[in-house]
Amino acid sequence: MTPWRVRPLALAMLLTGLSPAAFAGTATVYYYTPYKAWSSAYLHHNASGTWTSVPGTPLSAACSQWMVKVVTTGTESTFQATFTDGQNRWDNPNNQSGTNYVIPTQGTHQVKNGQLISNAGNPCSTGTSQAEVFYYTKSRGWSTVNLHYAPTGGSWTTPPGEAMNEQACTDWVKKTVSLGSATGLTATFNNGSVWDNNGNANYMLGTGLSTVKDGIVTANAASPCAAQPPDTTPPSVPSGVRASVSYTQIQLTWTPSTDDRGVTGYDITRTGGTQGTKVLSSGTASLSDAGLEARTAYSYTLRAVDAAGNKSSASAAVQATTGDAPPAPAGGQPLGGDIRGDSIYFVMTARFYDGDASNNRGGSMHTQSGNAANNDPMFRGDFKGLIQKLDYIKALGFSAIWITPVVLNRSDYDYHGYHGWDFSKVDPRLESPGASYQELINAAHAKGIKIIQDVVYNHSSRWGAKGLWSAKVYGVRDSQWSWYYDAPVSGFEYNGLTVEPTNGKSYYNGDLWSTAEPAGNTCRNWGVPTGAYSQEGYRVYHCQWPNPTSGMFPPQYFHQCWIGNWEGEDSRSCWIHEDLADFNTESTPVQSFLINTYNQYIGMGVDGFRIDTAVHIPRVTWNRRFLPAARQYAEQRFGAKGKDFFMFGEVGSFVNDKWNRGSVNHSAQFFTWKERKDYTSNDVQAALDQYTYENSLGTSNQPTSTNAFLQGNAYHTPDHSQFSGMSVIDMRMHMNFGEASNAFWNGKDSDDSYNDATYNVVYVDSHDYGPNKSSTRYAGGTGAWAENMSLMWTFRGIPTLYYGSEIEFQQGKPIDCGPTCPLATTGRAYYGDNLEGSVAASDFGTVSSASGKVAETLNKPLVKHLQRLNQLRRRVPALQKGQYSTDGVSGTMAFKRRFTDTATGVDSFALVTISGGATFSGVPNGTYKDAITGDVKTVSNGTLSASVSGQGNLRVYVLDLPGNPAPGKIGADGPYLKP
């Protein structure tokens, strides 16, 4: 899940819409007296440039419950004010002491119930106004819509509001609201269960006709239902067509066409090569034509198309000749093999070990965060450090490393990797000479360790995504904001590492700020003051911060709404945070961009992807586009080893029940299944149709599987024909790991709803949360940690450990507080101090030599426990890949597991009990050997009883089978695994 994002300006300030006065005048201020039950009121203000003497000037009676004062104002656009009864009782905005009302210097305004209502008019007027509201339904697929509203200064309707059932037209619903003397209304919309509240900001509507479409309000609009004359005018001819070549790919760009009602796309005619004439299409003013023949001439002409199907004349032709086929990526290939044979160590690369201090960077928050005082830059660890400590990870017994995203990031606090900007480039702050990403992959593979790369399909940074669409500007860089926004420097390109010579900063942000409005700006009201001010007192302009509803981000690349309901459809198709631009993943250009981007890393030989924020992309999009593309490319590139490419998603369902608040579309197990019906080829509509269809079936009508379960004592061939291609993090076990037995029983309860729960990735805590959505790293104690580990390493699923947990690193510390506190005080602290010295591993879980601080680290009790668990799991196939059963088993945490593979002759059967004794009935007769103590039991009556005591201790009785002898005692006794 995506960590902290920095926002220097309050979003609420950016969404206000006050207009400044340009000259001196008067402001009429009405004050609502019932709020404070005052019989008299005074206005204390600085409209003339200096504050009035306390208590201020008295207000006069206006009408029932209202008093009024006409204020002579100066040349500023606003003035500050408070109210008092003259008895040292004060009225500040929302009763927040130390704050003032900021009132425009012109117009008639109301102050009511702690709120300023600007330009609201005279509350004593007897006039009645109306608001005619149209709402667009097609994007959300709603059949009914309710309008829940409050007239300005008035009370809200009773939820869910009033039905919008007046006659409108296709895709639009309508409601007319009587406002009385109010000059507008605050509104939200819903279909009875799912809400659209403008990303928790609500919609602000005025009188007259307003339309609300995909989060965008148009005031004083024409009726969307008015008949329009037929559109017979074609778009303008595309111009400025340019072609660039990269190996066998041709990139076309052109100047967008114009149209009286809007261009919807372009037809591109290609001639040349053995395929002859082809007509391609693009929804944007660019096309990436890949997979062409080498050293071949191609010619392209373009026609613009509008919604009516009118086409422009053809553009002038542009020619390009491809080069040689691209060379194969330097380096190796994935290790291959079933990922269930591995255990995973999760590393935040920038916080693990610093192998090269020259690439350390603190960023714009280095001092503010407190990191500077600790000499602890956010980007500290790197690939060189990780390469140097691969033997430490191997000595713990791990054979796979999950690393945070590697792409070039861009934000004020981006060490974590989830603010991608240039997805095609590895972040230089992680690389060093001789320690590139490719060299890390190769070095890990040489030690038998897999690399799992964290990837983000859902969003980019607030800067957009280079190569797809990059923001040109957000807002005004005036004399007040020059302290924060760097002056643009022609020719300088940000890469996170290089210092811009003019200002001496590597976190340069000058290319997003301008004094004059840039050409091609699409953000509405650019350069217009909002009427709000920053905490420093600086004027805030529109478009100074990313906003999906402002027109800033083009809809063909980014979604246009805020999430209103985290378990609603909008959570899959709207922004989760203003610093994370939400990709329009249903758009073909975005799909091509992401598929091509991540194929690049698959081609480097990584062994798998951990998929960030997977729940925020519809499953049907995963199943139709991203998952098959990745799997097909891996298999095409690497054959059998590519077929083992492992993908697991983060589906953030932080609840303790089996299904996430009853929403199947937002539950982890849902993403492990293929679609069970066909949907339209339109990906936007397909996502809506799938959401509606699956939620209508409910939780009781979802597919089930026996792939994780034994049939009696027998292993059966799992049926993966309906597997989506994505496994998941076991969120339910994660939520319940405050106690191992809770995690065990909750995990079992969900396993029939996964396609195959033996592929679930299981962890206690991570860089986001601890158990039960705790904001701190797990602090249950060493014994509880040992017990959790014993369960994870023997029960179904793939055990995963967050870096440092092997020594209870930063236990109880806040996992993430952004730049409001030093990283050294959090769960993301730098770990390298514990790794100083040298270490060599002779095998997984075995240290051949160690010296210095790392030797002390490797001697910690949980490390010893972890090493033996990894040795145990690697020797007993049933513990890696086995199906399980609790039938005939007594004990708090006890189960039997079996894995059989006739092709390789493997048959492994094990009886496991954790922290307490258990009896196993109806098991096969024969000789069983305990892998912990070496104890041998002969079963002749189908029953085996195992005795064990001590938190985290366990017994693993393995059945001697023909060709598969039980290994006997594995490893040496330790602090938890012992007789």
ZAMARGU-4260 file (C-alpha; in steps of 0.2 Angstrom, whole numbers, plus 5000, padded with zeros to 4 digits):
<rodrens>
0) 5000/5000/5000 | 5006/5017/4996 | 5014/5026/5010 | 5014/5044/5016 | 5013/5058/5003
5) 5018/5076/5007 | 5005/5090/5004 | 5012/5107/5009 | 4995/5115/5006 | 4978/5110/5013
10) 4967/5103/5000 | 4952/5112/5007 | 4961/5128/5003 | 4963/5123/4986 | 4945/5119/4983
15) 4938/5135/4989 | 4932/5148/4976 | 4933/5166/4983 | 4935/5180/4970 | 4947/5195/4976
20) 4941/5213/4975 | 4953/5224/4964 | 4948/5240/4972 | 4942/5248/4988 | 4923/5247/4992
25) 4911/5241/5005 | 4906/5224/5012 | 4890/5220/5020 | 4891/5207/5034 | 4876/5199/5042
30) 4878/5189/5058 | 4867/5175/5064 | 4864/5178/5083 | 4856/5161/5089 | 4873/5153/5086
35) 4880/5161/5102 | 4863/5167/5110 | 4870/5184/5110 | 4858/5199/5112 | 4871/5211/5105
40) 4887/5208/5094 | 4902/5218/5089 | 4913/5216/5073 | 4932/5217/5076 | 4941/5218/5060
45) 4956/5225/5050 | 4947/5231/5034 | 4955/5248/5035 | 4972/5240/5036 | 4973/5241/5055
50) 4962/5232/5068 | 4948/5241/5076 | 4949/5244/5095 | 4942/5229/5105 | 4928/5225/5106
55) 4925/5232/5088 | 4911/5241/5080 | 4893/5236/5085 | 4881/5228/5073 | 4863/5234/5070
60) 4847/5223/5070 | 4843/5218/5053 | 4828/5205/5055 | 4824/5191/5066 | 4840/5182/5071
65) 4851/5192/5061 | 4862/5208/5064 | 4871/5218/5051 | 4886/5229/5048 | 4892/5238/5032
70) 4911/5239/5032 | 4922/5252/5022 | 4936/5241/5015 | 4953/5245/5008 | 4962/5239/4992
75) 4965/5221/4998 | 4955/5207/4992 | 4950/5201/5009 | 4950/5207/5027 | 4950/5197/5044
80) 4937/5198/5057 | 4930/5190/5073 | 4914/5193/5083 | 4911/5196/5101 | 4897/5201/5113
85) 4908/5214/5121 | 4909/5203/5137 | 4925/5194/5132 | 4916/5180/5123 | 4922/5177/5105
90) 4916/5169/5089 | 4930/5162/5079 | 4928/5150/5063 | 4922/5133/5069 | 4926/5139/5087
95) 4945/5137/5084 | 4954/5150/5095 | 4967/5160/5086 | 4959/5159/5069 | 4949/5173/5060
100) 4936/5174/5047 | 4943/5179/5030 | 4930/5190/5022 | 4930/5197/5004 | 4931/5216/5004
105) 4916/5217/4992 | 4898/5209/4992 | 4886/5204/5005 | 4891/5190/5016 | 4884/5179/5030
110) 4892/5172/5045 | 4882/5158/5052 | 4886/5144/5065 | 4904/5146/5064 | 4905/5147/5045
115) 4907/5161/5032 | 4895/5161/5018 | 4903/5172/5005 | 4892/5182/4993 | 4877/5174/5000
120) 4866/5189/4999 | 4853/5197/5011 | 4846/5183/5023 | 4832/5195/5027 | 4826/5195/5009
125) 4810/5187/5005 | 4815/5181/4988 | 4815/5163/4983 | 4828/5155/4972 | 4830/5138/4963
130) 4844/5126/4958 | 4841/5115/4944 | 4853/5100/4946 | 4858/5087/4932 | 4868/5072/4936
135) 4877/5061/4924 | 4874/5042/4928 | 4883/5033/4914 | 4900/5032/4921 | 4894/5025/4938
140) 4881/5014/4930 | 4868/5019/4943 | 4850/5016/4939 | 4843/5027/4953 | 4851/5043/4960
145) 4847/5053/4976 | 4852/5071/4979 | 4857/5073/4998 | 4860/5092/5000 | 4860/5107/5012
150) 4855/5124/5006 | 4869/5137/5010 | 4867/5140/5029 | 4853/5127/5030 | 4851/5109/5036
155) 4855/5093/5027 | 4841/5082/5020 | 4838/5065/5028 | 4850/5052/5020 | 4850/5046/5007
160) 4841/5062/5001 | 4828/5066/4988 | 4826/5055/4972 | 4832/5064/4956 | 4817/5058/4947
165) 4811/5073/4936 | 4811/5069/4917 | 4828/5072/4910 | 4836/5061/4896 | 4847/5047/4892
170) 4862/5046/4905 | 4856/5061/4915 | 4844/5063/4930 | 4837/5079/4936 | 4831/5087/4952
175) 4825/5105/4955 | 4828/5112/4973 | 4819/5127/4981 | 4832/5137/4990 | 4822/5151/4998
180) 4834/5165/5001 | 4849/5154/5000 | 4861/5157/4986 | 4867/5139/4983 | 4868/5122/4991
185) 4881/5109/4996 | 4877/5092/4988 | 4882/5074/4987 | 4874/5060/4977 | 4871/5041/4980
190) 4862/5026/4973 | 4856/5021/4990 | 4872/5013/4995 | 4887/5020/4985 | 4891/5038/4987
195) 4899/5052/4976 | 4904/5066/4988 | 4918/5073/4977 | 4932/5065/4986 | 4925/5070/5004
200) 4925/5088/4998 | 4906/5088/4993 | 4899/5098/4978 | 4896/5117/4979 | 4882/5121/4968
205) 4874/5138/4964 | 4857/5144/4959 | 4851/5141/4941 | 4856/5126/4930 | 4871/5116/4935
210) 4878/5099/4928 | 4888/5087/4938 | 4897/5075/4926 | 4912/5063/4932 | 4916/5075/4947
215) 4916/5091/4937 | 4903/5104/4940 | 4898/5116/4926 | 4888/5131/4933 | 4876/5141/4923
220) 4876/5127/4910 | 4865/5123/4895 | 4853/5109/4898 | 4862/5093/4893 | 4845/5086/4887
225) 4843/5100/4874 | 4842/5094/4856 | 4857/5098/4846 | 4858/5100/4827 | 4867/5086/4818
230) 4885/5087/4818 | 4892/5088/4800 | 4908/5097/4803 | 4924/5086/4803 | 4939/5090/4814
235) 4954/5099/4808 | 4967/5090/4799 | 4981/5083/4811 | 4997/5093/4809 | 5015/5093/4814
240) 5016/5074/4813 | 5033/5068/4819 | 5041/5051/4819 | 5055/5044/4830 | 5063/5027/4830
245) 5069/5016/4843 | 5075/4999/4836 | 5059/4992/4829 | 5047/5004/4837 | 5041/5020/4829
250) 5034/5033/4840 | 5022/5046/4832 | 5017/5062/4839 | 5007/5077/4832 | 4998/5093/4836
255) 4980/5089/4842 | 4966/5092/4830 | 4951/5104/4834 | 4933/5101/4832 | 4917/5111/4836
260) 4911/5097/4848 | 4927/5088/4852 | 4939/5076/4844 | 4937/5058/4850 | 4952/5050/4842
265) 4963/5047/4827 | 4964/5034/4813 | 4982/5031/4808 | 4985/5022/4791 | 5002/5013/4790
270) 5009/5006/4774 | 5025/4997/4772 | 5032/4980/4778 | 5026/4963/4774 | 5009/4966/4783
275) 5004/4979/4770 | 4991/4993/4774 | 4985/4993/4792 | 4973/5006/4800 | 4978/5009/4818
280) 4969/5020/4831 | 4973/5031/4845 | 4963/5041/4858 | 4977/5053/4860 | 4989/5064/4849
285) 5002/5050/4850 | 5005/5032/4845 | 5018/5019/4849 | 5019/5007/4835 | 5030/4992/4841
290) 5035/4975/4835 | 5039/4981/4817 | 5051/4973/4805 | 5069/4978/4807 | 5077/4990/4794
295) 5060/4993/4785 | 5053/5009/4779 | 5035/5014/4785 | 5024/5028/4780 | 5009/5035/4791
300) 4995/5047/4787 | 4982/5052/4800 | 4964/5057/4801 | 4955/5065/4816 | 4938/5058/4821
305) 4924/5066/4831 | 4909/5058/4840 | 4898/5059/4825 | 4910/5049/4815 | 4916/5064/4805
310) 4934/5062/4799 | 4946/5075/4794 | 4956/5074/4778 | 4972/5065/4779 | 4987/5073/4785
315) 5003/5074/4776 | 5013/5058/4776 | 5027/5055/4788 | 5040/5042/4784 | 5052/5032/4796
320) 5064/5017/4794 | 5066/5005/4808 | 5083/5000/4815 | 5090/4983/4821 | 5080/4973/4833
325) 5083/4978/4851 | 5097/4968/4859 | 5092/4956/4873 | 5093/4964/4890 | 5110/4962/4898
330) 5111/4949/4912 | 5102/4934/4916 | 5085/4925/4918 | 5073/4920/4932 | 5078/4906/4943
335) 5061/4897/4940 | 5054/4884/4951 | 5038/4884/4962 | 5038/4900/4973 | 5031/4890/4987
340) 5048/4882/4990 | 5054/4899/4995 | 5052/4911/5010 | 5053/4930/5007 | 5062/4943/5015
345) 5054/4961/5012 | 5067/4975/5011 | 5064/4994/5009 | 5080/4996/4999 | 5083/5014/5003
350) 5082/5010/5022 | 5092/4993/5022 | 5111/4995/5020 | 5121/5009/5013 | 5134/5003/5001
355) 5137/5019/4992 | 5136/5036/5001 | 5138/5046/4985 | 5120/5042/4980 | 5112/5047/4996
360) 5099/5061/4995 | 5089/5069/5008 | 5076/5078/4998 | 5066/5094/5002 | 5060/5087/5019
365) 5078/5083/5025 | 5078/5096/5038 | 5060/5098/5042 | 5058/5079/5045 | 5073/5079/5058
370) 5083/5067/5047 | 5096/5080/5045 | 5099/5080/5063 | 5102/5062/5063 | 5113/5062/5047
375) 5100/5050/5040 | 5095/5055/5022 | 5079/5046/5017 | 5088/5038/5002 | 5102/5030/5011
380) 5102/5011/5007 | 5105/5006/4989 | 5108/4991/4978 | 5126/4990/4982 | 5122/4988/5000
385) 5110/4975/4996 | 5122/4965/4986 | 5135/4967/5000 | 5122/4959/5012 | 5115/4945/5001
390) 5124/4933/5012 | 5115/4940/5028 | 5098/4937/5020 | 5104/4919/5014 | 5111/4916/5032
395) 5094/4919/5039 | 5087/4906/5027 | 5078/4916/5014 | 5078/4912/4996 | 5068/4927/4989
400) 5069/4945/4992 | 5054/4957/4989 | 5061/4975/4986 | 5051/4991/4985 | 5048/4999/4968
405) 5064/5003/4958 | 5057/5016/4946 | 5063/5034/4946 | 5052/5042/4959 | 5047/5060/4961
410) 5039/5068/4977 | 5045/5078/4992 | 5047/5061/5001 | 5049/5047/4989 | 5062/5035/4996
415) 5049/5021/4997 | 5046/5020/4978 | 5028/5022/4977 | 5028/5039/4968 | 5034/5033/4951
420) 5038/5047/4938 | 5049/5039/4925 | 5044/5021/4924 | 5056/5016/4911 | 5071/5021/4922
425) 5078/5014/4938 | 5080/5027/4951 | 5098/5033/4951 | 5098/5035/4970 | 5098/5016/4971
430) 5112/5012/4958 | 5130/5013/4958 | 5145/5009/4947 | 5145/4990/4947 | 5129/4989/4956
435) 5115/4992/4944 | 5098/4984/4946 | 5103/4971/4933 | 5119/4968/4943 | 5109/4966/4959
440) 5097/4953/4950 | 5112/4944/4943 | 5121/4944/4960 | 5105/4937/4969 | 5103/4924/4956
445) 5121/4918/4958 | 5117/4914/4976 | 5101/4906/4972 | 5090/4920/4978 | 5075/4926/4969
450) 5071/4945/4966 | 5053/4950/4968 | 5050/4968/4962 | 5036/4979/4969 | 5027/4987/4955
455) 5013/5000/4954 | 5000/4999/4940 | 4987/5010/4949 | 4995/5027/4949 | 5010/5038/4946
460) 5016/5053/4956 | 5008/5070/4955 | 5020/5074/4941 | 5012/5062/4930 | 5022/5048/4921
465) 5036/5052/4909 | 5033/5045/4892 | 5014/5044/4894 | 5010/5061/4901 | 5019/5073/4912
470) 5012/5089/4920 | 5018/5105/4912 | 5012/5116/4926 | 5001/5117/4942 | 5001/5135/4947
475) 5008/5152/4949 | 5026/5155/4955 | 5025/5173/4961 | 5036/5182/4973 | 5028/5174/4988
480) 5030/5156/4981 | 5047/5158/4975 | 5054/5151/4991 | 5045/5134/4987 | 5044/5133/4969
485) 5061/5133/4959 | 5063/5144/4944 | 5062/5134/4928 | 5079/5129/4921 | 5079/5126/4902
490) 5088/5110/4897 | 5089/5103/4915 | 5080/5086/4918 | 5076/5079/4935 | 5083/5062/4939
495) 5083/5062/4958 | 5102/5062/4959 | 5109/5076/4948 | 5110/5093/4957 | 5103/5107/4947
500) 5117/5120/4947 | 5107/5136/4949 | 5099/5131/4966 | 5110/5117/4971 | 5096/5105/4974
505) 5093/5087/4967 | 5074/5088/4971 | 5072/5103/4959 | 5054/5106/4954 | 5055/5121/4943
510) 5048/5113/4928 | 5030/5113/4935 | 5029/5131/4940 | 5027/5147/4929 | 5023/5165/4931
515) 5013/5165/4915 | 5000/5153/4910 | 5009/5140/4899 | 5003/5135/4882 | 4992/5120/4882
520) 4986/5122/4900 | 4970/5113/4903 | 4967/5116/4921 | 4952/5127/4924 | 4954/5144/4933
525) 4973/5143/4931 | 4981/5158/4940 | 4965/5164/4948 | 4967/5166/4967 | 4956/5155/4977
530) 4953/5167/4991 | 4962/5156/5003 | 4979/5157/5011 | 4993/5145/5015 | 4998/5143/5033
535) 5012/5155/5030 | 4999/5168/5024 | 5003/5166/5006 | 4989/5168/4993 | 4984/5151/4986
540) 4980/5150/4967 | 4969/5137/4958 | 4979/5123/4950 | 4993/5124/4963 | 4991/5106/4968
545) 4986/5090/4958 | 4967/5088/4957 | 4957/5075/4946 | 4942/5086/4944 | 4951/5102/4939
550) 4955/5097/4921 | 4973/5097/4925 | 4975/5078/4921 | 4969/5072/4904 | 4955/5059/4905
555) 4963/5048/4892 | 4977/5045/4904 | 4970/5048/4922 | 4954/5046/4931 | 4944/5061/4935
560) 4937/5059/4952 | 4940/5057/4970 | 4936/5041/4980 | 4921/5043/4990 | 4918/5025/4996
565) 4933/5014/4999 | 4922/4998/4997 | 4912/5006/4982 | 4915/5006/4963 | 4923/5023/4964
570) 4938/5016/4974 | 4943/5006/4958 | 4941/5021/4946 | 4946/5037/4956 | 4961/5044/4965
575) 4966/5038/4982 | 4976/5053/4986 | 4980/5070/4978 | 4998/5066/4977 | 4995/5050/4967
580) 4988/5053/4950 | 4977/5038/4946 | 4980/5030/4930 | 4965/5027/4918 | 4969/5009/4918
585) 4954/5006/4906 | 4962/5017/4893 | 4972/5008/4879 | 4987/5020/4879 | 4989/5018/4898
590) 4988/4999/4896 | 5001/4999/4882 | 5012/5010/4892 | 5011/4999/4908 | 5013/4983/4899
595) 5028/4989/4889 | 5035/4997/4905 | 5034/4981/4916 | 5039/4969/4902 | 5056/4978/4902
600) 5059/4972/4920 | 5052/4955/4917 | 5065/4954/4903 | 5079/4958/4915 | 5075/4942/4924
605) 5066/4946/4939 | 5057/4932/4947 | 5040/4940/4951 | 5030/4955/4955 | 5022/4961/4971
610) 5008/4972/4964 | 5004/4988/4975 | 4986/4994/4977 | 4979/4980/4966 | 4962/4982/4973
615) 4960/4999/4965 | 4960/4992/4948 | 4945/4981/4942 | 4948/4963/4942 | 4941/4962/4924
620) 4955/4974/4919 | 4968/4963/4928 | 4961/4947/4920 | 4959/4954/4902 | 4975/4965/4901
625) 4989/4966/4913 | 4990/4948/4920 | 4990/4939/4904 | 5002/4951/4896 | 5015/4949/4910
630) 5013/4930/4911 | 5014/4928/4892 | 5029/4939/4890 | 5038/4930/4904 | 5034/4913/4896
635) 5038/4919/4879 | 5055/4926/4885 | 5061/4913/4896 | 5051/4897/4893 | 5048/4885/4907
640) 5056/4897/4920 | 5045/4911/4914 | 5030/4901/4917 | 5035/4901/4935 | 5034/4920/4936
645) 5025/4924/4952 | 5013/4939/4954 | 5004/4943/4971 | 4993/4958/4974 | 4990/4969/4989
650) 4971/4969/4991 | 4969/4981/5006 | 4954/4973/5015 | 4958/4977/5033 | 4944/4968/5041
655) 4942/4953/5052 | 4928/4945/5042 | 4929/4933/5027 | 4923/4946/5015 | 4927/4964/5015
660) 4912/4972/5023 | 4901/4962/5011 | 4910/4968/4995 | 4916/4954/4985 | 4925/4966/4973
665) 4936/4972/4987 | 4940/4956/4995 | 4958/4948/4993 | 4952/4931/4987 | 4941/4938/4974
670) 4957/4943/4964 | 4963/4925/4962 | 4949/4920/4951 | 4946/4922/4932 | 4930/4930/4926
675) 4915/4919/4925 | 4905/4928/4912 | 4909/4938/4896 | 4908/4957/4896 | 4908/4970/4883
680) 4925/4974/4874 | 4924/4992/4881 | 4934/4991/4897 | 4926/5005/4906 | 4909/4997/4904
685) 4915/4980/4907 | 4922/4986/4924 | 4906/4993/4929 | 4896/4978/4923 | 4908/4966/4932
690) 4906/4976/4948 | 4887/4976/4947 | 4886/4957/4943 | 4898/4951/4956 | 4891/4961/4970
695) 4873/4956/4965 | 4878/4938/4967 | 4884/4942/4984 | 4897/4933/4995 | 4887/4916/4996
700) 4888/4914/4977 | 4906/4916/4974 | 4917/4901/4967 | 4925/4889/4980 | 4940/4878/4979
705) 4947/4863/4987 | 4965/4866/4980 | 4972/4869/4998 | 4964/4854/5006 | 4968/4836/5007
710) 4955/4823/5003 | 4956/4813/5019 | 4975/4810/5019 | 4977/4811/5001 | 4984/4825/4990
715) 4975/4828/4974 | 4980/4837/4959 | 4974/4855/4961 | 4962/4863/4948 | 4970/4880/4942
720) 4959/4881/4927 | 4950/4896/4934 | 4965/4904/4942 | 4967/4923/4937 | 4986/4923/4937
725) 4987/4934/4953 | 4990/4927/4970 | 4987/4939/4985 | 4994/4944/5002 | 4984/4935/5015
730) 4976/4951/5023 | 4965/4941/5035 | 4979/4932/5043 | 4989/4948/5043 | 4975/4957/5053
735) 4974/4943/5066 | 4992/4940/5069 | 4991/4949/5086 | 4989/4931/5092 | 4995/4916/5081
740) 4980/4905/5085 | 4968/4919/5079 | 4978/4920/5063 | 4977/4901/5061 | 4958/4900/5063
745) 4954/4915/5053 | 4965/4909/5039 | 4957/4892/5038 | 4940/4900/5038 | 4944/4909/5021
750) 4954/4896/5012 | 4939/4888/5002 | 4936/4905/4994 | 4954/4907/4986 | 4958/4898/4970
755) 4973/4891/4979 | 4977/4897/4997 | 4994/4888/4997 | 5000/4902/4986 | 4995/4916/4999
760) 5009/4927/5004 | 5008/4928/5023 | 5016/4941/5035 | 5013/4948/5052 | 5017/4966/5048
765) 5024/4977/5034 | 5029/4995/5029 | 5011/4999/5030 | 5002/4991/5045 | 5004/4979/5060
770) 4991/4967/5064 | 4973/4974/5066 | 4978/4988/5056 | 4990/4994/5069 | 5000/5009/5064
775) 5015/5002/5074 | 5027/4988/5071 | 5023/4972/5080 | 5027/4972/5098 | 5019/4957/5105
780) 5035/4950/5112 | 5048/4938/5107 | 5038/4923/5112 | 5024/4929/5102 | 5035/4932/5087
785) 5042/4915/5088 | 5025/4907/5088 | 5019/4917/5073 | 5035/4912/5064 | 5032/4894/5068
790) 5014/4895/5061 | 5020/4904/5045 | 5034/4892/5041 | 5023/4876/5043 | 5005/4881/5038
795) 5000/4884/5020 | 5006/4899/5011 | 5023/4908/5008 | 5031/4915/5024 | 5037/4933/5022
800) 5046/4944/5035 | 5048/4963/5035 | 5066/4968/5037 | 5073/4968/5054 | 5059/4958/5062
805) 5071/4945/5065 | 5078/4956/5080 | 5061/4964/5083 | 5068/4980/5075 | 5059/4996/5080
810) 5045/4986/5089 | 5031/4997/5094 | 5037/5012/5084 | 5026/5021/5072 | 5028/5013/5055
815) 5026/5029/5045 | 5024/5047/5050 | 5030/5055/5034 | 5041/5070/5037 | 5033/5075/5053
820) 5046/5065/5063 | 5063/5058/5059 | 5064/5041/5050 | 5076/5035/5064 | 5061/5035/5076
825) 5049/5025/5065 | 5047/5007/5058 | 5056/5012/5042 | 5072/5017/5051 | 5089/5013/5044
830) 5094/4995/5047 | 5112/4995/5041 | 5120/4998/5058 | 5115/4981/5063 | 5124/4974/5048
835) 5141/4981/5049 | 5155/4969/5048 | 5156/4954/5037 | 5146/4938/5034 | 5146/4923/5023
840) 5133/4910/5021 | 5137/4892/5016 | 5119/4887/5013 | 5102/4894/5017 | 5100/4896/5036
845) 5119/4892/5039 | 5132/4905/5043 | 5150/4900/5038 | 5158/4915/5046 | 5153/4932/5053
850) 5162/4946/5062 | 5157/4963/5069 | 5140/4969/5073 | 5132/4958/5060 | 5138/4943/5070
855) 5129/4950/5086 | 5113/4952/5075 | 5115/4934/5069 | 5116/4928/5087 | 5099/4935/5092
860) 5086/4922/5098 | 5073/4925/5084 | 5087/4924/5071 | 5091/4906/5077 | 5073/4902/5077
865) 5071/4908/5060 | 5086/4899/5053 | 5080/4883/5059 | 5062/4886/5053 | 5070/4889/5035
870) 5080/4874/5036 | 5065/4863/5041 | 5054/4870/5028 | 5067/4867/5014 | 5069/4849/5019
875) 5050/4844/5020 | 5041/4847/5004 | 5024/4845/5013 | 5028/4861/5022 | 5031/4871/5006
880) 5017/4865/4994 | 5006/4853/5004 | 4988/4853/5005 | 4981/4852/5023 | 4967/4846/5034
885) 4962/4847/5052 | 4950/4833/5051 | 4953/4820/5065 | 4965/4832/5073 | 4964/4839/5090
890) 4975/4854/5097 | 4974/4873/5096 | 4986/4874/5081 | 4988/4857/5073 | 4986/4850/5056
895) 4992/4837/5043 | 4999/4842/5026 | 5004/4832/5011 | 5012/4835/4994 | 5013/4822/4981
900) 5021/4824/4963 | 5022/4808/4954 | 5032/4816/4940 | 5047/4819/4952 | 5043/4804/4964
905) 5040/4816/4978 | 5028/4811/4992 | 5029/4820/5008 | 5016/4818/5023 | 5018/4828/5039
910) 5009/4830/5056 | 5012/4847/5064 | 5007/4854/5081 | 5012/4871/5087 | 5014/4877/5106
915) 5004/4863/5112 | 5001/4844/5111 | 4989/4836/5098 | 4982/4820/5093 | 4980/4815/5075
920) 4967/4801/5071 | 4964/4792/5055 | 4982/4794/5048 | 4991/4781/5038 | 5000/4768/5048
925) 5019/4768/5047 | 5035/4776/5055 | 5035/4794/5059 | 5050/4804/5063 | 5050/4821/5072
930) 5060/4834/5063 | 5062/4844/5079 | 5068/4831/5091 | 5071/4816/5081 | 5058/4806/5090
935) 5052/4791/5081 | 5034/4784/5083 | 5027/4769/5075 | 5008/4770/5071 | 4998/4754/5069
940) 4981/4760/5074 | 4979/4776/5064 | 4983/4787/5079 | 4998/4798/5083 | 4999/4809/5099
945) 5012/4822/5100 | 5017/4831/5115 | 5025/4849/5115 | 5026/4864/5127 | 5033/4881/5125
950) 5027/4896/5115 | 5033/4894/5097 | 5039/4876/5100 | 5032/4863/5088 | 5033/4845/5082
955) 5033/4840/5064 | 5031/4821/5062 | 5036/4816/5045 | 5030/4799/5038 | 5043/4787/5031
960) 5037/4783/5013 | 5045/4772/4999 | 5058/4783/4991 | 5054/4797/5003 | 5062/4793/5019
965) 5058/4805/5034 | 5073/4816/5037 | 5073/4814/5056 | 5080/4829/5066 | 5084/4844/5056
970) 5095/4858/5063 | 5101/4861/5081 | 5090/4865/5096 | 5087/4883/5099 | 5078/4895/5111
975) 5061/4889/5105 | 5063/4873/5094 | 5069/4861/5107 | 5064/4844/5116
</rodrens>
